[in-house]
Amino acid sequence: QVRLVESGGGLVQAGGSLRLSCAASGRSFSSYAMGWFRQAAGKEREFVASIFWNTDRTDYADSVKGRFTISRDTAKSTVYLQMNSLKPQDTAVYYCGARIVVLGSRPQDATRYAYWGQGTQVTVSS
């Protein structure tokens, strides 16, 4: 049974930092890419960042470039999202997802993700 478990969310002041973790289990993810998405209240889920499990290839939403960094530790089967210079507009529930890497697939396409975690709340106060 595949499980993705997010942790690390919380309340932080604007300009602060948080590091989210996504612990993955239940299968080999060597053919997968991992992504972080977020969903603010009343809005659609939006792409934040993605990383291939077996390479260093990363993708970021324009809104987080230069502030957020995605990384993974394959030995721990964990993906991280380091979030710096947080803004109130970063407030959302953050979800970790896993998708099979297919030629031509876009990391921003949430429908391509087969597995999702339960989410972790990030709240940034002004």
C-alpha positions in Angstrom: 0.0 0.0 0.0 1.5 3.3 -1.1 1.6 6.0 1.5 2.7 9.6 1.3 2.8 11.4 4.7 3.5 15.1 4.9 4.8 16.9 7.9 6.4 20.1 8.9 3.6 22.6 8.4 2.7 25.2 10.9 2.2 28.9 11.7 5.0 31.3 10.8 5.4 35.0 10.4 6.0 36.6 7.0 9.7 36.4 6.0 10.1 33.2 8.0 11.0 29.6 6.9 9.5 26.2 7.1 10.7 22.8 5.8 8.0 20.3 4.8 8.7 16.6 4.5 7.0 13.9 2.6 7.8 10.3 3.7 7.0 7.9 0.9 6.5 4.1 1.3 4.8 1.1 -0.2 6.7 0.7 -3.5 9.7 1.7 -5.4 9.6 5.2 -6.7 12.5 5.0 -9.0 10.3 5.6 -12.1 8.4 8.4 -10.4 8.6 12.1 -9.9 7.5 13.7 -6.7 5.6 17.0 -6.6 4.4 19.5 -4.1 1.1 21.2 -4.7 -0.9 23.6 -2.5 -4.5 24.6 -2.1 -5.6 27.8 -0.5 -9.2 28.1 0.9 -11.6 28.6 -2.0 -9.0 28.1 -4.7 -7.9 25.3 -6.9 -4.9 23.1 -6.2 -1.8 24.6 -7.8 1.6 23.3 -8.6 4.5 24.4 -6.4 7.5 22.2 -7.3 8.6 18.8 -8.6 11.7 16.6 -8.6 12.5 13.4 -10.3 13.3 10.5 -8.0 16.4 9.4 -9.8 17.8 12.7 -11.1 18.3 16.2 -10.0 15.8 17.6 -12.4 13.5 20.1 -10.7 10.7 22.4 -11.7 9.2 25.3 -9.9 6.2 27.5 -10.1 7.2 31.1 -10.9 5.6 32.3 -7.7 8.1 30.3 -5.6 11.3 30.4 -7.7 14.2 31.7 -5.6 12.3 31.1 -2.3 11.5 27.4 -2.3 13.8 24.5 -2.8 12.7 20.9 -3.4 15.0 18.0 -2.7 14.9 14.3 -1.9 16.8 11.8 0.2 16.4 8.4 -1.6 17.9 6.5 1.3 15.2 7.9 3.6 12.6 7.8 0.8 11.7 11.3 1.7 11.1 14.5 -0.3 11.5 17.9 1.2 10.3 21.4 0.5 12.4 24.2 2.0 10.4 27.3 2.1 12.1 30.6 2.8 10.9 34.3 2.7 7.4 33.1 3.2 4.5 35.4 2.3 0.9 35.5 3.5 -0.1 34.4 0.0 1.8 31.1 0.6 -0.8 30.2 3.1 -2.4 26.9 2.0 -2.7 23.2 2.6 0.4 21.6 1.0 0.2 18.2 -0.6 2.8 15.8 -1.7 2.1 13.7 -4.8 3.8 11.0 -6.9 3.5 10.5 -10.7 5.0 8.0 -13.1 7.4 9.7 -15.4 6.0 9.6 -18.9 7.5 11.3 -21.9 5.7 14.6 -22.5 3.9 14.7 -19.2 4.0 18.0 -17.4 4.9 18.2 -13.7 2.2 20.9 -13.3 -0.6 18.5 -14.3 -2.2 17.3 -11.1 -4.2 14.7 -12.9 -0.9 12.8 -13.7 -0.3 12.2 -10.0 -1.4 8.7 -8.9 -0.7 9.1 -5.2 -1.3 11.9 -2.8 -0.7 12.6 0.9 -3.2 14.0 3.3 -1.8 17.5 3.3 -0.2 19.7 5.9 -1.4 23.2 6.7 1.0 26.2 6.3 -0.2 29.5 7.6 1.9 32.7 7.1 0.9 35.7 9.2 1.6 39.3 8.1 
